[in-house]
């Protein structure tokens, strides 16, 4: 037997006894090293995340050590530190057959529609395991959320010299800003939290911030920054109707809006603005194998300070406290919380 972490119901995290998994053919047995608590995990804890079902073992961003693995053509061996693709696609639906596996019509993400990684050991299909190439296990645990943001920036076709606005300075928003900066864009971030904005600007060399207190002040600041033109690309990284509206309003004519945030609320707005501005609107869901491989290599070069996204560390036995304190962190500087399973 082994221990796992379970969200039984909103605001209730408990430890559960689980059977230690045994790898099947073409699977590997992994020991968890670090696991990240993300915004969607927080939504699951609060009862606001659209896709979550209770009770559930959470966790879809993690690093692990290979304990057992059979012969494979990927060079994976026991003792290697790896990360994994947590989005399980069916392989049979229309999306999968078109190659859009990240948007599988029956998608099951670990810790959301299926059991997650927050336990002492897990098994994973070998083809979902990626060699960490020597990256520190803590950094490897945040590759997955970076992939979520990178995939969105890729969807928006962000280019050198573009003026980009990220609405939301949580982990996904910050990673989106880092990704856009890595492509040579001029990057601004908007949020209602002054502390989070100032931390993001200082630590990640952003070009500017917008304190999003009222819609009028938001639009005035957008016009001031862009000389009234609007941003080439806006990225919604919160999941609220108001922040999606912000992105629509802040985009330039002929601009692009990328929606990464997930929410449950509806928005009533005059959609003719989409036609008037000839906007390109893209949804961005999950990530692809190429995103993981690209970012492991990119972070491995040492030019992107993603370690600064990790603001809080807890032992995995402190998971209930970690979720509670993350929930109570109203507008504070908490970004990525890691649970340490390594000891």
matplotlib code that plots the C-alpha trace (Angstrom):
import matplotlib.pyplot as plt

x = [0.0, 1.0, -0.4, -2.1, -3.6, -7.4, -9.7, -12.9, -15.1, -14.7, -12.3, -11.6, -8.1, -7.3, -4.7, -5.9, -4.5, -3.9, -2.6, 0.9, 0.5, 2.1, 3.3, 1.6, 3.2, 4.6, 4.3, 6.9, 6.7, 7.6, 8.4, 7.1, 9.7, 7.9, 4.3, 2.9, -0.4, -1.8, -4.7, -7.0, -6.1, -7.1, -10.4, -10.9, -10.3, -12.7, -15.4, -15.1, -13.2, -15.4, -14.0, -13.4, -15.2, -15.1, -13.5, -10.2, -6.5, -5.2, -1.9, -0.9, 2.3, 5.2, 8.7, 9.5, 12.3, 11.9, 11.9, 10.9, 10.8, 11.0, 13.0, 12.1, 13.4, 13.5, 16.6, 14.6, 16.2, 15.7, 17.1, 16.4, 14.5, 11.6, 8.3, 5.2, 2.3, -0.8, -3.5, -4.9, -6.5, -8.7, -7.1, -10.4, -12.4, -12.5, -10.0, -7.5, -7.7, -7.0, -3.9, -5.4, -4.8, -4.6, -8.3, -9.5, -13.3, -12.9, -9.8, -8.9, -6.4, -4.7, -6.1, -9.2, -11.2, -8.9, -6.8, -3.8, -0.1, -0.2, 0.8, 4.0, 4.2, 2.4, 2.5, 2.7, 2.7, 6.3, 5.3, 4.1, 7.4, 10.0, 13.7, 14.5, 17.9, 19.6, 17.1, 16.7, 13.7, 12.0, 12.3, 11.1, 8.0, 7.0, 7.6, 3.9, 2.4, 5.0, 3.8, 0.2, 1.2, 3.7, 1.1, -1.2, 1.6, 2.2, -1.5, -1.3, 1.7, 3.5, 6.5, 9.4, 8.3, 4.6, 2.9, 1.4, -1.0, -1.4, -4.5, -3.8, -0.6, -1.0, 1.3, -0.1, -0.2, 3.4, 4.5, 2.7, 4.6, 7.9, 7.1, 6.2, 9.4, 11.4, 10.0, 11.1, 7.7, 7.0, 5.0, 2.6, 0.6, -2.7, -4.2, -6.2, -3.3, -0.6, 1.8, 1.6, 2.1, 5.1, 6.7, 6.1, 7.6, 10.6, 11.5, 10.7, 11.8, 8.4, 7.9, 5.0, 2.0, -1.6, -3.5, -7.0, -9.1, -11.9, -12.7, -12.2, -8.8, -7.9, -8.8, -7.1, -3.9, -4.1, -4.6, -1.7, 0.7, -0.3, -1.0, -4.6, -4.0, -4.5, -2.3, -1.3, -2.0, -4.0, -4.0, -6.8, -5.2, -7.9, -11.1, -13.6, -16.1, -14.6, -11.1, -12.2, -14.0, -10.7, -8.9, -11.5, -11.4, -7.6, -6.9, -6.1, -8.0, -6.9, -5.4, -5.4, -7.1, -6.0, -8.1, -6.2, -8.3, -11.1, -14.3, -17.9, -19.6, -21.3, -20.6, -23.2, -21.5, -22.0, -20.2, -20.1, -16.9, -15.3, -16.4, -15.7, -12.1, -11.7, -10.3, -8.7, -9.9, -8.1, -8.9, -5.8, -6.2, -3.5, -0.2, 1.5, 4.6, 6.5, 5.8, 7.3, 10.4, 10.9, 10.7, 12.9, 15.6, 14.9, 15.0, 18.1, 20.0, 19.7, 18.4, 14.9, 14.6, 11.6, 12.8, 11.5, 7.9, 8.3, 7.4, 6.3, 7.5, 5.7, 6.3, 3.7, 2.5, 1.5, -0.8, -4.0, -2.2, -0.7, -4.2, -5.7, -3.0, -3.1, -6.9, -6.5, -3.8, -6.0, -4.0, -0.6, 2.6, 2.0, 2.6, 3.8, 3.5, 5.5, 4.9, 8.1, 7.6, 11.3, 12.0]
y = [0.0, 3.6, 7.1, 9.5, 13.0, 13.3, 16.2, 14.6, 17.6, 21.4, 22.7, 19.1, 17.5, 14.2, 11.4, 8.1, 4.5, 3.3, 0.1, 0.6, 0.4, -2.3, -1.3, -3.1, -3.7, -0.5, 1.3, 2.4, 2.7, 6.2, 7.6, 11.1, 13.8, 17.1, 18.0, 21.5, 22.9, 25.0, 27.4, 24.6, 22.5, 25.5, 25.7, 22.0, 22.7, 25.7, 23.8, 26.3, 24.3, 23.3, 19.8, 18.4, 15.5, 14.5, 12.6, 12.8, 12.4, 15.7, 16.4, 16.7, 18.7, 16.8, 15.3, 11.7, 9.1, 6.0, 2.9, 0.2, 0.3, -2.3, -2.1, 1.0, 3.0, 6.3, 5.6, 5.7, 3.8, 3.3, 6.2, 8.8, 12.0, 12.7, 14.5, 13.4, 14.4, 14.1, 14.6, 11.2, 11.2, 8.4, 8.1, 7.4, 10.7, 13.2, 15.5, 12.7, 11.5, 15.0, 15.1, 17.6, 15.2, 18.0, 18.7, 15.1, 15.0, 12.5, 14.0, 12.8, 14.9, 13.4, 14.8, 16.1, 13.5, 10.6, 10.0, 12.3, 12.0, 13.1, 9.8, 8.1, 6.1, 6.2, 4.3, 6.0, 4.8, 5.0, 7.1, 9.8, 10.0, 12.7, 12.6, 15.6, 15.9, 16.8, 19.5, 20.0, 18.0, 21.2, 22.9, 19.8, 19.8, 23.2, 22.3, 21.2, 24.6, 26.4, 24.1, 25.3, 28.9, 28.2, 26.4, 29.5, 31.8, 29.5, 29.6, 33.3, 33.3, 35.7, 37.2, 39.5, 43.1, 42.2, 44.2, 41.5, 41.9, 39.0, 39.4, 37.6, 37.4, 34.0, 31.1, 30.6, 34.3, 34.7, 31.7, 33.2, 36.5, 34.6, 32.7, 35.9, 37.6, 34.6, 35.2, 38.8, 40.4, 43.6, 42.2, 43.8, 42.1, 43.2, 42.1, 43.4, 42.7, 45.3, 43.1, 40.3, 42.7, 44.4, 41.0, 39.8, 43.0, 42.9, 39.2, 38.6, 41.8, 42.7, 45.9, 47.2, 46.4, 47.5, 47.6, 46.5, 48.2, 49.7, 49.1, 52.8, 52.9, 49.7, 51.0, 54.4, 52.6, 50.3, 53.4, 55.1, 52.2, 51.5, 55.1, 54.1, 51.2, 48.2, 45.2, 42.8, 39.8, 39.6, 36.5, 35.6, 33.7, 34.0, 32.4, 35.2, 36.9, 40.3, 39.3, 37.9, 41.2, 43.0, 41.0, 41.7, 45.4, 45.7, 43.9, 46.0, 45.9, 42.7, 41.5, 38.1, 37.0, 33.7, 32.1, 29.9, 30.5, 28.1, 29.2, 28.4, 31.8, 33.2, 36.4, 38.7, 41.1, 42.7, 40.2, 42.5, 43.9, 40.6, 41.4, 45.1, 44.5, 41.4, 39.6, 36.2, 34.3, 31.1, 28.7, 27.0, 23.7, 21.5, 21.1, 18.8, 16.5, 19.1, 21.8, 19.6, 18.7, 22.3, 23.7, 21.0, 22.0, 25.8, 25.8, 23.6, 26.4, 28.4, 31.6, 31.5, 32.0, 29.8, 29.0, 32.4, 31.2, 28.7, 30.9, 28.3, 24.8, 22.3, 18.7, 16.6, 15.7, 19.3, 19.2, 20.2, 23.3, 24.1, 24.1, 26.1, 28.8, 29.0, 29.5, 32.3, 34.1, 36.9, 38.8, 37.9, 36.8, 33.1, 31.7, 28.1, 25.9, 22.7, 19.7, 17.8, 14.0, 13.3, 12.5]
z = [0.0, -0.4, 0.6, -1.8, -1.6, -2.3, -2.7, -1.3, -1.8, -2.0, 0.7, 2.0, 1.3, 2.9, 2.8, 1.5, 1.3, -2.2, -3.8, -5.1, -8.8, -10.9, -14.4, -17.3, -20.7, -22.2, -18.8, -16.3, -12.5, -11.3, -7.8, -7.5, -6.7, -6.9, -7.8, -8.6, -7.3, -10.1, -10.6, -11.9, -8.8, -6.7, -8.6, -7.9, -4.2, -4.3, -6.3, -9.2, -11.9, -14.8, -15.5, -12.0, -10.4, -6.7, -5.1, -7.0, -6.5, -8.0, -9.7, -13.4, -13.2, -11.7, -11.9, -11.0, -11.0, -13.1, -10.8, -13.3, -17.1, -19.8, -23.1, -25.1, -28.0, -26.1, -24.0, -20.8, -17.9, -14.2, -12.1, -14.8, -13.7, -16.0, -16.5, -18.3, -20.6, -18.4, -21.1, -22.1, -25.5, -26.9, -30.3, -32.0, -32.0, -34.8, -33.1, -32.5, -36.1, -37.2, -35.0, -32.5, -29.6, -27.0, -27.7, -27.7, -27.5, -24.6, -23.1, -19.6, -17.8, -14.8, -11.6, -13.3, -15.3, -14.0, -11.0, -10.7, -9.7, -6.1, -4.5, -3.7, -6.9, -10.3, -13.5, -16.9, -20.5, -21.8, -24.7, -22.3, -20.4, -21.4, -20.4, -18.2, -19.8, -16.5, -15.5, -11.7, -10.6, -9.2, -12.6, -14.4, -12.3, -13.7, -17.4, -17.8, -16.8, -18.9, -21.8, -21.3, -21.7, -24.4, -26.4, -26.1, -27.2, -30.2, -31.1, -31.1, -33.5, -31.3, -33.1, -32.4, -32.0, -31.3, -28.5, -26.3, -23.3, -20.8, -18.7, -15.4, -13.5, -12.0, -12.9, -16.4, -17.1, -15.9, -18.0, -21.0, -20.5, -20.2, -23.4, -25.3, -24.1, -25.2, -28.7, -28.7, -28.0, -26.0, -23.1, -20.6, -17.9, -16.4, -13.1, -10.1, -7.7, -7.5, -5.5, -8.1, -11.0, -9.4, -8.6, -12.2, -13.7, -11.5, -11.7, -15.4, -17.1, -18.4, -20.4, -18.3, -16.1, -16.0, -12.7, -13.8, -11.2, -13.4, -17.1, -17.8, -16.3, -18.1, -21.5, -20.8, -20.0, -23.0, -25.2, -23.5, -24.0, -27.7, -28.9, -29.2, -31.5, -29.1, -28.7, -31.5, -29.3, -26.0, -23.9, -21.4, -18.5, -15.8, -16.9, -16.1, -18.4, -17.5, -18.4, -21.7, -22.4, -21.5, -24.1, -26.8, -26.0, -25.8, -29.0, -32.1, -35.3, -37.1, -33.8, -32.1, -28.8, -27.2, -24.5, -22.0, -18.9, -17.9, -16.1, -15.5, -16.0, -19.1, -20.9, -22.5, -24.9, -28.4, -30.6, -33.5, -32.2, -33.4, -37.0, -36.7, -35.6, -37.7, -34.7, -34.7, -31.6, -30.6, -27.8, -26.3, -24.5, -22.9, -24.8, -27.3, -27.1, -29.1, -26.5, -23.7, -25.8, -26.9, -23.3, -21.7, -24.2, -23.9, -20.1, -20.2, -21.9, -18.6, -20.2, -18.8, -15.0, -14.4, -10.9, -9.9, -10.6, -7.7, -4.7, -2.1, -1.2, 1.2, 2.1, 0.5, 4.0, 4.3, 1.3, 3.2, 4.6, 1.1, -0.5, 2.4, 2.3, -1.5, -1.3, 1.4, -0.6, -1.9, -4.4, -2.8, -4.4, -4.4, -7.9, -8.2, -5.1, -5.1, -3.0, -2.1, -2.5, -2.7, 0.9]

ax = plt.figure().add_subplot(projection="3d")
ax.plot(x, y, z, "-o")
ax.set_aspect("equal")
plt.show()
